[in-house]
Amino acid sequence: MSLVIKNLHASLKDGHEILSGVNLELPSGQVHAIMGPNGSGKSTLSKVLCGHPDYIVTAGSAELDGQDLLSMTPDARGRAGLFLAFQYPVEVPGVTNANFLRAALKARMPGGEELDAVAYYKRLRTVMKDLNMDTKFSSRAVNEGFSGGEKKRNEVLQMLMLEPLCAILDETDSGLDVDALRIVSQGVNSMRAPFRSFLVITHYKRLLDYIVPDVVHIFHRGRIERSGGRELVGYIEEHGFDFLKEEDA
């Protein structure tokens, strides 16, 4: 599923602009990475695309396979195939992982269809095993009492179960040790397909050693300042983002 963003501007409710003209084309079948210094607007972009109420779009457009993404409710965006793995996953007390995922899958089914409970739980156990997650986590409240790494792994579990067509991963690698990073990356790579696209937001080269991007974008001052191949990752690893300050001067 393709994502096309043109001249996207967005502000906080107090009028402070965070996104200052984002242009991005993410074709179906590709993985694009966004890197950039803290405070550049990377996470804001992910939230705006998913309809977070704290941000107001003031100009520009975003289309998901030709559909006007910005005119949809957050729920409709999810039904259309968009998924966000949060930088800071929220806790949902009183709702188990199993029930949460079952409700999410049912909400995406055509009216009148029923979810096969036996097949659902069998698949849930299989996916959890692939992610090296204890199946006991299925009966625990969503993210409640989870470590940072467990929350991130739980986000990937949700993605694998829901099978979105366009997935945004907002710093999914933060809080993960080496083994967890490898397992989570394997889960993401298993979903790569000609009909699915990924937007991976990260600070670190280590994630992109596992999830190899087709294109790398450098985000700065609320927009994409530079795009290129994987060579950009190596350059940033060696030199950091100081070259952006030099270009500002």
C-alpha positions in Angstrom: 0.0 0.0 0.0 1.5 3.3 -1.0 1.7 6.4 1.1 2.0 9.9 -0.5 2.6 13.0 1.6 2.7 16.4 0.0 3.7 19.7 1.7 2.3 18.5 5.1 2.3 21.2 7.8 1.0 20.5 11.3 1.0 22.4 14.6 0.2 22.0 18.2 -3.1 23.5 19.4 -1.2 26.5 20.7 -0.1 27.3 17.1 3.5 26.1 17.4 4.4 24.5 14.1 6.1 21.1 14.2 5.9 19.8 10.7 7.0 22.4 8.1 6.3 21.0 4.7 6.9 17.2 4.6 7.1 15.5 1.2 7.4 11.8 1.0 6.4 9.0 -1.4 6.4 5.5 0.1 5.5 3.0 -2.6 4.0 -0.4 -2.0 6.6 -3.1 -1.3 9.3 -0.7 0.1 10.8 0.0 3.5 11.7 3.7 4.1 13.7 4.8 7.1 13.5 8.2 8.8 16.5 9.4 10.9 17.1 12.7 12.5 18.1 14.6 15.7 15.8 14.7 18.7 13.0 17.2 18.4 13.1 17.3 14.6 9.5 16.1 14.2 9.9 12.4 13.4 7.4 11.1 16.0 5.0 14.0 15.3 4.8 12.8 11.7 3.8 9.3 12.8 1.1 10.7 15.2 -0.3 13.1 12.6 -0.6 10.4 10.0 -2.6 8.3 12.6 -4.9 11.1 13.6 -3.6 12.1 17.1 -5.9 14.8 18.4 -3.0 16.9 19.9 -2.0 18.0 16.4 -3.7 20.2 13.8 -3.0 19.9 10.1 -2.7 23.4 8.7 -1.7 22.6 5.1 -0.8 19.7 2.7 -2.2 16.3 2.1 -1.6 12.6 2.9 -3.0 9.8 0.8 -3.1 6.1 1.4 -3.5 4.3 -1.9 -5.3 7.3 -3.2 -7.6 7.7 -0.2 -7.6 11.0 1.7 -6.0 9.9 4.9 -6.4 13.2 6.8 -10.2 13.2 6.3 -10.6 9.8 8.1 -11.1 9.1 11.8 -8.2 7.3 13.5 -10.4 4.1 13.5 -11.0 4.4 9.8 -7.3 4.9 9.1 -6.7 1.6 10.9 -9.4 -0.2 8.9 -7.8 1.2 5.7 -4.6 -0.7 6.6 -2.5 1.8 8.6 -0.7 0.7 11.7 1.5 2.6 14.2 3.9 0.9 16.6 4.2 3.6 19.3 7.4 5.0 20.6 5.9 4.8 24.1 3.2 2.1 24.1 0.3 2.8 26.4 -1.1 0.5 29.1 -4.7 -0.6 28.9 -5.6 -1.9 32.3 -8.4 -4.5 32.5 -8.1 -5.6 28.9 -6.1 -8.7 28.2 -3.8 -9.0 25.1 -5.9 -11.8 23.8 -9.2 -10.0 24.1 -7.7 -6.7 22.7 -6.4 -8.4 19.6 -9.5 -10.5 19.1 -11.6 -7.3 19.2 -9.3 -5.5 16.8 -9.5 -8.4 14.3 -13.3 -8.6 14.6 -13.6 -4.8 14.0 -11.8 -5.3 10.6 -14.1 -8.1 9.4 -17.0 -7.6 7.1 -20.4 -7.3 8.8 -21.9 -10.7 9.7 -18.6 -12.6 9.7 -17.4 -14.2 12.9 -13.9 -14.8 14.0 -12.9 -18.5 14.3 -11.8 -18.6 18.0 -9.9 -21.9 17.7 -7.9 -20.7 14.7 -7.4 -17.3 16.3 -5.8 -18.7 19.5 -3.7 -21.2 17.6 -2.3 -18.4 15.4 -1.8 -16.1 18.5 0.3 -18.8 20.2 2.3 -19.4 17.1 3.1 -15.7 16.6 4.0 -15.3 20.3 6.4 -18.3 20.0 8.0 -16.8 17.0 8.6 -13.6 19.0 9.9 -15.6 21.9 7.1 -14.4 24.1 5.7 -16.4 26.9 2.1 -17.3 26.0 1.1 -16.2 29.6 1.3 -12.7 28.3 -1.9 -13.3 26.3 -3.9 -13.3 29.5 -2.2 -10.1 30.9 -3.6 -6.6 30.6 -2.2 -4.8 27.5 1.3 -3.5 28.4 0.5 -3.3 32.1 3.6 -4.0 34.2 5.6 -4.8 31.0 9.2 -3.7 30.7 10.1 -1.3 27.9 11.4 -4.2 25.8 8.3 -6.3 26.5 6.0 -3.4 25.4 7.9 -3.0 22.1 7.7 -6.8 21.5 4.0 -6.6 22.2 3.6 -3.9 19.6 5.2 -6.1 17.0 2.9 -9.0 18.1 -0.1 -6.7 17.4 1.3 -5.8 14.0 1.9 -9.5 13.0 -1.6 -10.4 14.1 -3.4 -7.5 12.4 -1.3 -7.7 9.2 -1.6 -4.0 8.2 -0.8 -2.8 4.7 1.2 0.2 5.8 3.1 0.0 9.1 4.8 2.9 10.8 7.4 1.8 13.4 8.3 4.7 15.7 11.6 3.9 17.4 10.6 0.3 18.0 14.3 -0.5 18.7 14.5 1.7 21.8 14.7 -0.4 25.0 15.5 -3.6 23.2 18.6 -5.7 23.9 20.5 -7.4 21.1 18.5 -10.6 21.2 15.1 -8.9 21.4 16.1 -6.6 18.5 17.0 -9.5 16.3 13.7 -11.3 17.1 11.6 -8.2 16.6 13.4 -7.5 13.3 12.8 -11.0 12.1 9.1 -10.5 12.7 9.1 -7.3 10.7 11.1 -8.8 7.9 8.7 -11.8 7.7 5.9 -9.3 6.7 7.8 -7.7 3.9 5.7 -8.1 0.7 5.0 -6.4 -2.6 1.6 -5.1 -1.3 2.9 -3.8 2.1 5.0 -0.8 3.0 6.9 0.2 6.1 8.1 3.6 7.5 10.8 2.9 10.1 11.7 5.8 12.4 14.9 5.3 14.3 18.0 7.0 15.7 20.3 4.0 15.3 22.1 2.1 12.6 21.7 -1.2 14.5 18.0 -1.5 13.6 18.7 -0.8 9.9 21.3 -3.6 9.9 18.5 -6.0 10.5 15.6 -4.2 8.6 17.4 -3.0 5.5 15.7 0.0 4.0 15.2 0.8 0.4 15.4 4.6 1.0 16.7 6.6 4.0 15.4 10.1 4.8 17.0 12.7 7.0 14.5 14.7 9.0 15.3 18.1 10.3 13.3 21.2 11.2 10.0 19.5 10.6 10.7 18.2 7.1 12.8 15.9 5.1 16.1 17.6 4.3 17.8 14.8 2.4 17.1 11.3 1.0 19.3 8.6 -0.3 20.4 5.0 0.0 21.9 3.1 2.9 25.1 5.1 2.6 23.4 7.8 4.5 23.1 5.5 7.5 26.8 4.9 7.6 27.5 8.6 7.2 25.3 9.6 10.1 26.9 6.8 12.2 30.3 8.3 11.6 29.6 12.0 11.6 26.3 12.4 13.5 23.9 15.2 12.5 26.4 18.0 12.7 26.2 18.5 8.9 22.6 19.7 9.3 23.9 22.5 11.5 26.5 23.4 8.9 23.8 23.6 6.2 21.7 25.9 8.5 24.6 28.3 8.8 
